[in-house]
Amino acid sequence: MYHLRLKGDHYQMGVKRGKIFQKSNVRFPLHLDEFQLVYGKKSEQILRKIFPEVCEEIRGISDTIGIDYYILASWLLCMGCCMYNLEDNIPIEIRGCTAFAYSKDGNIIYGRNNDLPPYLKKGSKSEIYSPSNGNRFNITTSSFINGEEGINEHGLVIAMTFVMTCLKKIQAGFTSCFIVRYLLEKAGNTENALSLLMELPIASNCNILIADKSGKMMVVECTPSAKKIRKAENLENGKIVCTVNSFISNELKSYDAANGSDYHSNKRYHTVINSFSTHIKGNLIEATEQLLKGKYGFMCQYDDEPDFETVWSSVFDLKRLMIYRAEGDPRKKKFLTDSRLHDIVQGKHNLCK
């Protein structure tokens, strides 16, 4: 996993990343058909209207590596949206993932398993952003510029999980991974993030988990035509909210196009919820790590799934801005401490170094 730091003007941050791609001789599989190109360009227009800064970051990359801006932007906007259900797409895209947040004993903790094809593991990144006119944040991603999860300097966590969408129902708009990036950079707390999210046009089905250090947390189940707020469950000695690769609310279940092929989403969801009262106690960081390792039920045990595994696991302490991450299958990799965001916010580290 790469650990990149970016600071300042968005275009220049894009240039910096573009130079890294050049130095590493990175090539992109920009294989887009007519549907993806039309969808991508329409979505770029929406992205530019709402979040123009990130478009400038994309342009910084495209100018540096000599790729057409609209092709690169369209490709990024197709990820997690319309790259998985076109037969000729290369590579075929599949995603799992479990994310949850809970409040217990005065602590606010977030956990995640990011489940993907193993070829995406090598290029995964944990990045620190300090944009000129936005929040400082840590974002973890199997792509770049957008991401699957993150926490910002205000102790706000945003995370996505993928839900299969019927191709005919996909619309131009924000993909789940760009929602994560947008809210991390722009929002300061759960209420602020929710307000911004409810105004966004959504490209395809997804769940967006929002939690802040005050303990306010929820999942917003999103489709291109509807959004449903799912509140945290109040259980013994605290509350918890969890999201997997399906919709939990009855109102949106009919939108899920997976037909049950969702990498044991129901098992993962119930493992998290059922573990809260019985196993999540004592040292909460260690207990959460054990949950992610599958000690209390099915979470990351994809041994019978070809070309699919947990490529990273994360635990965030929202009040302390501390991150604990296993870069690979958490049954095999240790959780290591990442204090970069905490240190920057506390003034202990100069990002320019």
C-alpha atoms as a printed R data frame, in Angstrom:
    type eleno elety resid chain resno       x       y       z
1   ATOM     1    CA   MET     A     1   0.000   0.000   0.000
2   ATOM     2    CA   TYR     A     2   1.311   3.441  -0.977
3   ATOM     3    CA   HIS     A     3   1.333   6.244   1.608
4   ATOM     4    CA   LEU     A     4   1.144   9.510  -0.304
5   ATOM     5    CA   ARG     A     5   0.894  13.069   1.045
6   ATOM     6    CA   LEU     A     6  -0.646  15.870  -1.005
7   ATOM     7    CA   LYS     A     7  -0.887  19.528  -0.096
8   ATOM     8    CA   GLY     A     8  -2.024  22.841  -1.562
9   ATOM     9    CA   ASP     A     9  -3.605  23.728  -4.897
10  ATOM    10    CA   HIS     A    10  -5.684  20.952  -6.455
11  ATOM    11    CA   TYR     A    11  -4.167  21.244  -9.915
12  ATOM    12    CA   GLN     A    12  -0.652  21.045  -8.482
13  ATOM    13    CA   MET     A    13  -1.616  18.031  -6.371
14  ATOM    14    CA   GLY     A    14  -2.708  16.401  -9.619
15  ATOM    15    CA   VAL     A    15   0.587  17.332 -11.249
16  ATOM    16    CA   LYS     A    16   2.493  15.763  -8.353
17  ATOM    17    CA   ARG     A    17   0.558  12.531  -8.715
18  ATOM    18    CA   GLY     A    18   1.003  12.595 -12.484
19  ATOM    19    CA   LYS     A    19   4.783  12.847 -12.053
20  ATOM    20    CA   ILE     A    20   4.698   9.840  -9.717
21  ATOM    21    CA   PHE     A    21   2.760   7.897 -12.357
22  ATOM    22    CA   GLN     A    22   5.323   8.922 -14.969
23  ATOM    23    CA   LYS     A    23   8.257   7.905 -12.813
24  ATOM    24    CA   SER     A    24   6.646   4.548 -12.068
25  ATOM    25    CA   ASN     A    25   5.652   4.044 -15.715
26  ATOM    26    CA   VAL     A    26   2.004   3.514 -14.719
27  ATOM    27    CA   ARG     A    27  -0.463   2.708 -17.508
28  ATOM    28    CA   PHE     A    28  -4.243   2.812 -17.252
29  ATOM    29    CA   PRO     A    29  -6.770   0.388 -18.813
30  ATOM    30    CA   LEU     A    30  -8.863   3.155 -20.384
31  ATOM    31    CA   HIS     A    31 -11.177   0.741 -22.214
32  ATOM    32    CA   LEU     A    32 -14.525   2.558 -22.298
33  ATOM    33    CA   ASP     A    33 -17.442   1.781 -24.594
34  ATOM    34    CA   GLU     A    34 -19.990   4.286 -25.882
35  ATOM    35    CA   PHE     A    35 -22.263   3.924 -22.849
36  ATOM    36    CA   GLN     A    36 -19.412   4.563 -20.438
37  ATOM    37    CA   LEU     A    37 -18.096   7.543 -22.399
38  ATOM    38    CA   VAL     A    38 -21.514   9.216 -22.572
39  ATOM    39    CA   TYR     A    39 -22.198   8.492 -18.911
40  ATOM    40    CA   GLY     A    40 -18.702   9.679 -17.931
41  ATOM    41    CA   LYS     A    41 -18.889  12.983 -19.753
42  ATOM    42    CA   LYS     A    42 -22.349  13.776 -18.363
43  ATOM    43    CA   SER     A    43 -21.150  12.911 -14.865
44  ATOM    44    CA   GLU     A    44 -18.047  15.077 -15.296
45  ATOM    45    CA   GLN     A    45 -20.320  18.055 -16.021
46  ATOM    46    CA   ILE     A    46 -22.146  17.419 -12.737
47  ATOM    47    CA   LEU     A    47 -18.903  16.888 -10.836
48  ATOM    48    CA   ARG     A    48 -17.450  20.116 -12.235
49  ATOM    49    CA   LYS     A    49 -20.532  22.105 -11.198
50  ATOM    50    CA   ILE     A    50 -20.547  20.834  -7.607
51  ATOM    51    CA   PHE     A    51 -16.897  19.963  -6.922
52  ATOM    52    CA   PRO     A    52 -14.772  21.847  -9.478
53  ATOM    53    CA   GLU     A    53 -11.610  21.522  -7.393
54  ATOM    54    CA   VAL     A    54 -11.417  17.755  -7.880
55  ATOM    55    CA   CYS     A    55 -11.826  18.210 -11.642
56  ATOM    56    CA   GLU     A    56  -8.763  20.438 -11.579
57  ATOM    57    CA   GLU     A    57  -6.880  17.706  -9.757
58  ATOM    58    CA   ILE     A    58  -7.829  15.241 -12.500
59  ATOM    59    CA   ARG     A    59  -6.719  17.782 -15.105
60  ATOM    60    CA   GLY     A    60  -3.369  18.129 -13.336
61  ATOM    61    CA   ILE     A    61  -2.825  14.404 -13.839
62  ATOM    62    CA   SER     A    62  -4.045  14.328 -17.433
63  ATOM    63    CA   ASP     A    63  -1.885  17.311 -18.441
64  ATOM    64    CA   THR     A    64   1.169  15.736 -16.826
65  ATOM    65    CA   ILE     A    65   0.875  12.222 -18.268
66  ATOM    66    CA   GLY     A    66  -0.564  13.286 -21.618
67  ATOM    67    CA   ILE     A    67  -3.983  11.589 -21.446
68  ATOM    68    CA   ASP     A    68  -7.191  13.222 -22.665
69  ATOM    69    CA   TYR     A    69  -8.855  14.822 -19.633
70  ATOM    70    CA   TYR     A    70 -12.386  13.682 -20.492
71  ATOM    71    CA   ILE     A    71 -11.299  10.096 -21.042
72  ATOM    72    CA   LEU     A    72  -9.478   9.991 -17.696
73  ATOM    73    CA   ALA     A    73 -12.356  11.697 -15.840
74  ATOM    74    CA   SER     A    74 -14.902   9.365 -17.454
75  ATOM    75    CA   TRP     A    75 -12.845   6.314 -16.520
76  ATOM    76    CA   LEU     A    76 -12.614   7.442 -12.889
77  ATOM    77    CA   LEU     A    77 -16.345   8.145 -12.788
78  ATOM    78    CA   CYS     A    78 -17.189   4.703 -14.160
79  ATOM    79    CA   MET     A    79 -15.389   2.946 -11.299
80  ATOM    80    CA   GLY     A    80 -17.794   1.315  -8.876
81  ATOM    81    CA   CYS     A    81 -20.664   2.284 -11.136
82  ATOM    82    CA   CYS     A    82 -20.689   0.783 -14.625
83  ATOM    83    CA   MET     A    83 -17.510  -1.249 -15.023
84  ATOM    84    CA   TYR     A    84 -18.835  -4.440 -13.496
85  ATOM    85    CA   ASN     A    85 -21.872  -5.267 -15.610
86  ATOM    86    CA   LEU     A    86 -20.607  -4.881 -19.155
87  ATOM    87    CA   GLU     A    87 -19.427  -8.235 -20.505
88  ATOM    88    CA   ASP     A    88 -16.452  -6.910 -22.426
89  ATOM    89    CA   ASN     A    89 -15.121  -4.660 -19.686
90  ATOM    90    CA   ILE     A    90 -11.458  -5.140 -18.813
91  ATOM    91    CA   PRO     A    91 -10.912  -5.587 -15.935
92  ATOM    92    CA   ILE     A    92 -14.252  -6.916 -14.697
93  ATOM    93    CA   GLU     A    93 -15.077  -5.060 -11.481
94  ATOM    94    CA   ILE     A    94 -16.407  -6.723  -8.330
95  ATOM    95    CA   ARG     A    95 -16.536  -5.385  -4.796
96  ATOM    96    CA   GLY     A    96 -17.479  -6.582  -1.324
97  ATOM    97    CA   CYS     A    97 -16.812  -4.633   1.908
98  ATOM    98    CA   THR     A    98 -18.207  -4.301   5.418
99  ATOM    99    CA   ALA     A    99 -18.178  -0.982   7.287
100 ATOM   100    CA   PHE     A   100 -19.540  -0.074  10.697
101 ATOM   101    CA   ALA     A   101 -19.348   2.568  13.402
102 ATOM   102    CA   TYR     A   102 -20.317   2.378  17.044
103 ATOM   103    CA   SER     A   103 -20.437   4.364  20.260
104 ATOM   104    CA   LYS     A   104 -19.515   2.596  23.512
105 ATOM   105    CA   ASP     A   105 -18.056   3.628  26.854
106 ATOM   106    CA   GLY     A   106 -17.501   7.186  25.636
107 ATOM   107    CA   ASN     A   107 -15.569   6.017  22.550
108 ATOM   108    CA   ILE     A   108 -16.540   6.374  18.887
109 ATOM   109    CA   ILE     A   109 -14.980   3.620  16.766
110 ATOM   110    CA   TYR     A   110 -15.199   2.777  13.062
111 ATOM   111    CA   GLY     A   111 -14.168  -0.479  11.383
112 ATOM   112    CA   ARG     A   112 -13.944  -1.783   7.829
113 ATOM   113    CA   ASN     A   113 -12.906  -4.736   5.715
114 ATOM   114    CA   ASN     A   114 -12.277  -3.720   2.104
115 ATOM   115    CA   ASP     A   115 -12.932  -6.777  -0.057
116 ATOM   116    CA   LEU     A   116 -11.735  -6.781  -3.667
117 ATOM   117    CA   PRO     A   117  -9.972  -8.870  -6.319
118 ATOM   118    CA   PRO     A   118  -6.350  -9.292  -5.154
119 ATOM   119    CA   TYR     A   119  -4.873  -7.549  -8.208
120 ATOM   120    CA   LEU     A   120  -6.098  -4.265  -6.686
121 ATOM   121    CA   LYS     A   121  -4.109  -4.786  -3.468
122 ATOM   122    CA   LYS     A   122  -0.745  -3.675  -4.819
123 ATOM   123    CA   GLY     A   123  -2.048  -0.318  -6.028
124 ATOM   124    CA   SER     A   124  -4.085   0.513  -2.924
125 ATOM   125    CA   LYS     A   125  -3.224   3.755  -1.165
126 ATOM   126    CA   SER     A   126  -3.601   5.515   2.156
127 ATOM   127    CA   GLU     A   127  -3.309   9.219   1.417
128 ATOM   128    CA   ILE     A   128  -3.113  12.391   3.464
129 ATOM   129    CA   TYR     A   129  -4.674  15.443   1.820
130 ATOM   130    CA   SER     A   130  -4.212  19.042   2.961
131 ATOM   131    CA   PRO     A   131  -5.995  21.055   0.237
132 ATOM   132    CA   SER     A   132  -5.696  24.835   0.224
133 ATOM   133    CA   ASN     A   133  -9.416  25.448   0.711
134 ATOM   134    CA   GLY     A   134 -10.738  22.306   2.369
135 ATOM   135    CA   ASN     A   135 -10.474  19.926   5.298
136 ATOM   136    CA   ARG     A   136  -7.353  17.899   5.936
137 ATOM   137    CA   PHE     A   137  -8.155  14.202   5.728
138 ATOM   138    CA   ASN     A   138  -6.895  10.639   5.333
139 ATOM   139    CA   ILE     A   139  -8.505   8.670   2.483
140 ATOM   140    CA   THR     A   140  -7.962   4.988   1.710
141 ATOM   141    CA   THR     A   141  -8.518   3.883  -1.858
142 ATOM   142    CA   SER     A   142  -7.991   1.120  -4.392
143 ATOM   143    CA   SER     A   143  -8.027   3.869  -7.055
144 ATOM   144    CA   PHE     A   144  -6.870   7.484  -6.727
145 ATOM   145    CA   ILE     A   145  -8.471  10.912  -6.174
146 ATOM   146    CA   ASN     A   146 -11.658   9.164  -4.976
147 ATOM   147    CA   GLY     A   147 -11.818   6.540  -2.230
148 ATOM   148    CA   GLU     A   148 -13.671   3.924  -0.234
149 ATOM   149    CA   GLU     A   149 -13.269   5.389   3.262
150 ATOM   150    CA   GLY     A   150 -11.659   8.192   5.188
151 ATOM   151    CA   ILE     A   151 -11.558  10.421   8.249
152 ATOM   152    CA   ASN     A   152 -10.994  14.166   8.320
153 ATOM   153    CA   GLU     A   153  -9.504  16.586  10.831
154 ATOM   154    CA   HIS     A   154 -12.908  17.145  12.502
155 ATOM   155    CA   GLY     A   155 -13.266  13.461  13.405
156 ATOM   156    CA   LEU     A   156 -15.801  12.867  10.630
157 ATOM   157    CA   VAL     A   157 -15.753   9.457   8.946
158 ATOM   158    CA   ILE     A   158 -17.253   8.802   5.519
159 ATOM   159    CA   ALA     A   159 -17.317   5.326   3.972
160 ATOM   160    CA   MET     A   160 -19.050   3.615   1.071
161 ATOM   161    CA   THR     A   161 -20.198   0.111   0.283
162 ATOM   162    CA   PHE     A   162 -21.133  -1.080  -3.184
163 ATOM   163    CA   VAL     A   163 -24.620  -2.333  -4.127
164 ATOM   164    CA   MET     A   164 -25.246  -3.861  -7.549
165 ATOM   165    CA   THR     A   165 -27.276  -1.674  -9.917
166 ATOM   166    CA   CYS     A   166 -29.257  -2.555 -13.011
167 ATOM   167    CA   LEU     A   167 -27.422  -0.995 -15.946
168 ATOM   168    CA   LYS     A   168 -30.593   0.671 -17.255
169 ATOM   169    CA   LYS     A   169 -31.089   2.503 -13.957
170 ATOM   170    CA   ILE     A   170 -27.635   4.106 -13.776
171 ATOM   171    CA   GLN     A   171 -27.735   7.882 -14.165
172 ATOM   172    CA   ALA     A   172 -25.141  10.610 -14.530
173 ATOM   173    CA   GLY     A   173 -24.027  11.833 -11.133
174 ATOM   174    CA   PHE     A   174 -21.676  11.232  -8.188
175 ATOM   175    CA   THR     A   175 -20.350   7.718  -7.714
176 ATOM   176    CA   SER     A   176 -19.994   6.389  -4.189
177 ATOM   177    CA   CYS     A   177 -16.208   6.856  -4.146
178 ATOM   178    CA   PHE     A   178 -16.471  10.491  -5.240
179 ATOM   179    CA   ILE     A   179 -19.135  11.026  -2.567
180 ATOM   180    CA   VAL     A   180 -16.582   9.866   0.016
181 ATOM   181    CA   ARG     A   181 -13.951  12.299  -1.269
182 ATOM   182    CA   TYR     A   182 -16.395  15.229  -1.527
183 ATOM   183    CA   LEU     A   183 -17.813  14.866   1.980
184 ATOM   184    CA   LEU     A   184 -14.405  14.365   3.615
185 ATOM   185    CA   GLU     A   185 -13.115  17.562   2.048
186 ATOM   186    CA   LYS     A   186 -16.232  19.698   2.537
187 ATOM   187    CA   ALA     A   187 -18.119  18.555   5.660
188 ATOM   188    CA   GLY     A   188 -17.357  19.116   9.336
189 ATOM   189    CA   ASN     A   189 -19.824  16.823  11.100
190 ATOM   190    CA   THR     A   190 -22.560  14.276  10.468
191 ATOM   191    CA   GLU     A   191 -25.374  16.799  10.053
192 ATOM   192    CA   ASN     A   192 -23.324  18.856   7.586
193 ATOM   193    CA   ALA     A   193 -22.348  15.755   5.599
194 ATOM   194    CA   LEU     A   194 -25.946  14.522   5.494
195 ATOM   195    CA   SER     A   195 -27.170  17.884   4.227
196 ATOM   196    CA   LEU     A   196 -24.589  17.884   1.425
197 ATOM   197    CA   LEU     A   197 -25.265  14.240   0.527
198 ATOM   198    CA   MET     A   198 -29.017  14.693   0.242
199 ATOM   199    CA   GLU     A   199 -28.463  17.334  -2.460
200 ATOM   200    CA   LEU     A   200 -26.160  15.173  -4.605
201 ATOM   201    CA   PRO     A   201 -27.354  13.395  -7.767
202 ATOM   202    CA   ILE     A   202 -26.450   9.721  -7.298
203 ATOM   203    CA   ALA     A   203 -25.083   7.651 -10.181
204 ATOM   204    CA   SER     A   204 -25.725   4.108  -8.914
205 ATOM   205    CA   ASN     A   205 -26.734   2.134  -5.843
206 ATOM   206    CA   CYS     A   206 -24.529   2.476  -2.773
207 ATOM   207    CA   ASN     A   207 -24.512   2.852   0.985
208 ATOM   208    CA   ILE     A   208 -22.805   5.861   2.572
209 ATOM   209    CA   LEU     A   209 -21.840   5.569   6.236
210 ATOM   210    CA   ILE     A   210 -21.455   8.854   8.125
211 ATOM   211    CA   ALA     A   211 -20.178   9.146  11.702
212 ATOM   212    CA   ASP     A   212 -18.533  11.880  13.743
213 ATOM   213    CA   LYS     A   213 -16.678  12.164  17.027
214 ATOM   214    CA   SER     A   214 -19.816  13.357  18.855
215 ATOM   215    CA   GLY     A   215 -21.382   9.944  18.255
216 ATOM   216    CA   LYS     A   216 -23.890  10.950  15.598
217 ATOM   217    CA   MET     A   217 -23.911   8.174  13.003
218 ATOM   218    CA   MET     A   218 -26.085   6.734  10.254
219 ATOM   219    CA   VAL     A   219 -26.087   4.978   6.908
220 ATOM   220    CA   VAL     A   220 -27.726   6.603   3.906
221 ATOM   221    CA   GLU     A   221 -28.917   3.999   1.426
222 ATOM   222    CA   CYS     A   222 -28.683   5.649  -1.997
223 ATOM   223    CA   THR     A   223 -30.107   4.910  -5.442
224 ATOM   224    CA   PRO     A   224 -30.280   7.194  -8.498
225 ATOM   225    CA   SER     A   225 -33.930   7.900  -7.648
226 ATOM   226    CA   ALA     A   226 -34.207   7.615  -3.862
227 ATOM   227    CA   LYS     A   227 -32.300   7.985  -0.584
228 ATOM   228    CA   LYS     A   228 -33.170   6.379   2.733
229 ATOM   229    CA   ILE     A   229 -31.612   7.333   6.094
230 ATOM   230    CA   ARG     A   230 -30.992   4.317   8.326
231 ATOM   231    CA   LYS     A   231 -30.318   5.263  11.940
232 ATOM   232    CA   ALA     A   232 -27.956   3.478  14.310
233 ATOM   233    CA   GLU     A   233 -29.340   0.623  16.412
234 ATOM   234    CA   ASN     A   234 -29.451   1.208  20.156
235 ATOM   235    CA   LEU     A   235 -28.131  -1.928  21.825
236 ATOM   236    CA   GLU     A   236 -26.710  -2.833  25.217
237 ATOM   237    CA   ASN     A   237 -24.329  -0.098  26.447
238 ATOM   238    CA   GLY     A   238 -24.193   1.806  23.161
239 ATOM   239    CA   LYS     A   239 -25.257   2.033  19.555
240 ATOM   240    CA   ILE     A   240 -24.004   0.705  16.221
241 ATOM   241    CA   VAL     A   241 -24.643   1.100  12.514
242 ATOM   242    CA   CYS     A   242 -23.380  -1.278   9.836
243 ATOM   243    CA   THR     A   243 -23.408  -1.412   6.049
244 ATOM   244    CA   VAL     A   244 -22.578  -4.241   3.642
245 ATOM   245    CA   ASN     A   245 -23.314  -4.833  -0.071
246 ATOM   246    CA   SER     A   246 -27.077  -4.772   0.085
247 ATOM   247    CA   PHE     A   247 -29.851  -2.506   1.308
248 ATOM   248    CA   ILE     A   248 -31.141  -3.277   4.797
249 ATOM   249    CA   SER     A   249 -34.241  -1.064   4.714
250 ATOM   250    CA   ASN     A   250 -37.319  -2.712   3.228
251 ATOM   251    CA   GLU     A   251 -38.087   0.387   1.172
252 ATOM   252    CA   LEU     A   252 -35.005   0.006  -1.049
253 ATOM   253    CA   LYS     A   253 -34.472  -3.769  -1.198
254 ATOM   254    CA   SER     A   254 -36.191  -3.960  -4.608
255 ATOM   255    CA   TYR     A   255 -33.456  -1.717  -6.088
256 ATOM   256    CA   ASP     A   256 -30.690  -4.243  -5.327
257 ATOM   257    CA   ALA     A   257 -29.765  -6.063  -8.562
258 ATOM   258    CA   ALA     A   258 -27.358  -8.602  -7.007
259 ATOM   259    CA   ASN     A   259 -29.967 -11.364  -6.652
260 ATOM   260    CA   GLY     A   260 -28.146 -12.628  -3.581
261 ATOM   261    CA   SER     A   261 -24.716 -12.714  -5.229
262 ATOM   262    CA   ASP     A   262 -23.167 -10.272  -2.761
263 ATOM   263    CA   TYR     A   263 -20.343 -12.161  -1.027
264 ATOM   264    CA   HIS     A   264 -22.290 -13.189   2.082
265 ATOM   265    CA   SER     A   265 -23.524  -9.680   2.891
266 ATOM   266    CA   ASN     A   266 -26.248 -10.936   5.219
267 ATOM   267    CA   LYS     A   267 -23.776 -13.072   7.190
268 ATOM   268    CA   ARG     A   268 -21.323 -10.187   7.530
269 ATOM   269    CA   TYR     A   269 -24.023  -7.758   8.645
270 ATOM   270    CA   HIS     A   270 -25.303 -10.083  11.375
271 ATOM   271    CA   THR     A   271 -21.788 -10.953  12.531
272 ATOM   272    CA   VAL     A   272 -21.173  -7.254  13.229
273 ATOM   273    CA   ILE     A   273 -24.511  -6.562  14.914
274 ATOM   274    CA   ASN     A   274 -24.522  -9.773  16.974
275 ATOM   275    CA   SER     A   275 -20.944  -9.185  18.177
276 ATOM   276    CA   PHE     A   276 -21.623  -5.738  19.609
277 ATOM   277    CA   SER     A   277 -23.054  -6.731  22.978
278 ATOM   278    CA   THR     A   278 -21.156  -9.999  23.470
279 ATOM   279    CA   HIS     A   279 -17.647  -9.353  22.121
280 ATOM   280    CA   ILE     A   280 -17.056  -5.594  21.720
281 ATOM   281    CA   LYS     A   281 -15.807  -4.753  25.206
282 ATOM   282    CA   GLY     A   282 -12.595  -4.157  27.114
283 ATOM   283    CA   ASN     A   283  -9.947  -2.809  24.727
284 ATOM   284    CA   LEU     A   284 -12.264  -1.673  21.944
285 ATOM   285    CA   ILE     A   285  -9.530  -1.315  19.315
286 ATOM   286    CA   GLU     A   286  -8.354  -4.878  19.858
287 ATOM   287    CA   ALA     A   287 -11.931  -6.187  19.995
288 ATOM   288    CA   THR     A   288 -12.765  -4.454  16.714
289 ATOM   289    CA   GLU     A   289  -9.647  -5.895  15.095
290 ATOM   290    CA   GLN     A   290 -10.704  -9.374  16.236
291 ATOM   291    CA   LEU     A   291 -14.154  -8.815  14.714
292 ATOM   292    CA   LEU     A   292 -12.593  -7.821  11.386
293 ATOM   293    CA   LYS     A   293 -10.380 -10.934  11.512
294 ATOM   294    CA   GLY     A   294 -13.504 -13.106  11.602
295 ATOM   295    CA   LYS     A   295 -13.030 -14.308  15.188
296 ATOM   296    CA   TYR     A   296 -16.741 -13.843  15.966
297 ATOM   297    CA   GLY     A   297 -18.258 -15.055  12.693
298 ATOM   298    CA   PHE     A   298 -17.977 -14.685   8.938
299 ATOM   299    CA   MET     A   299 -16.211 -11.453   7.902
300 ATOM   300    CA   CYS     A   300 -13.150 -12.033   5.707
301 ATOM   301    CA   GLN     A   301 -13.109 -15.802   5.190
302 ATOM   302    CA   TYR     A   302 -13.238 -15.779   1.379
303 ATOM   303    CA   ASP     A   303 -11.051 -18.874   1.012
304 ATOM   304    CA   ASP     A   304 -13.596 -20.545  -1.275
305 ATOM   305    CA   GLU     A   305 -14.068 -17.445  -3.453
306 ATOM   306    CA   PRO     A   306 -11.742 -17.388  -6.495
307 ATOM   307    CA   ASP     A   307  -9.840 -14.128  -6.955
308 ATOM   308    CA   PHE     A   308 -11.524 -12.322  -4.067
309 ATOM   309    CA   GLU     A   309 -10.194 -11.369  -0.627
310 ATOM   310    CA   THR     A   310  -9.937  -8.676   2.015
311 ATOM   311    CA   VAL     A   311  -7.204  -6.381   0.713
312 ATOM   312    CA   TRP     A   312  -7.115  -4.110   3.772
313 ATOM   313    CA   SER     A   313  -8.809  -3.656   7.154
314 ATOM   314    CA   SER     A   314  -9.148  -0.405   9.100
315 ATOM   315    CA   VAL     A   315 -10.057   0.727  12.596
316 ATOM   316    CA   PHE     A   316 -10.480   4.463  13.313
317 ATOM   317    CA   ASP     A   317 -10.664   6.112  16.736
318 ATOM   318    CA   LEU     A   318 -12.689   9.200  15.846
319 ATOM   319    CA   LYS     A   319 -11.934  11.244  18.957
320 ATOM   320    CA   ARG     A   320  -8.184  10.680  18.802
321 ATOM   321    CA   LEU     A   321  -7.872  10.687  14.984
322 ATOM   322    CA   MET     A   322  -5.860   7.477  15.205
323 ATOM   323    CA   ILE     A   323  -5.936   4.792  12.525
324 ATOM   324    CA   TYR     A   324  -5.015   1.114  12.810
325 ATOM   325    CA   ARG     A   325  -4.696  -0.732   9.510
326 ATOM   326    CA   ALA     A   326  -3.870  -4.227   8.282
327 ATOM   327    CA   GLU     A   327  -2.572  -3.996   4.719
328 ATOM   328    CA   GLY     A   328  -3.883  -7.329   3.482
329 ATOM   329    CA   ASP     A   329  -5.982 -10.164   4.889
330 ATOM   330    CA   PRO     A   330  -6.328  -9.254   8.602
331 ATOM   331    CA   ARG     A   331  -5.954 -12.936   9.535
332 ATOM   332    CA   LYS     A   332  -2.413 -12.792   8.179
333 ATOM   333    CA   LYS     A   333  -1.340  -9.141   8.519
334 ATOM   334    CA   LYS     A   334  -0.833  -7.138  11.710
335 ATOM   335    CA   PHE     A   335  -2.743  -3.942  12.381
336 ATOM   336    CA   LEU     A   336  -0.219  -1.099  12.344
337 ATOM   337    CA   THR     A   337  -0.746   2.389  13.740
338 ATOM   338    CA   ASP     A   338  -1.118   5.322  11.331
339 ATOM   339    CA   SER     A   339  -0.897   8.588  13.291
340 ATOM   340    CA   ARG     A   340  -0.217  10.934  10.358
341 ATOM   341    CA   LEU     A   341  -3.536  12.815  10.457
342 ATOM   342    CA   HIS     A   342  -3.447  13.027  14.246
343 ATOM   343    CA   ASP     A   343   0.107  14.392  14.169
344 ATOM   344    CA   ILE     A   344  -0.662  16.960  11.472
345 ATOM   345    CA   VAL     A   345  -3.748  18.248  13.306
346 ATOM   346    CA   GLN     A   346  -1.775  18.415  16.549
347 ATOM   347    CA   GLY     A   347   1.021  20.308  14.807
348 ATOM   348    CA   LYS     A   348   3.556  17.545  15.387
349 ATOM   349    CA   HIS     A   349   4.499  17.113  11.729
350 ATOM   350    CA   ASN     A   350   5.299  19.470   8.902
351 ATOM   351    CA   LEU     A   351   3.528  18.169   5.810
352 ATOM   352    CA   CYS     A   352   6.082  19.918   3.572
353 ATOM   353    CA   LYS     A   353   8.893  17.646   4.795
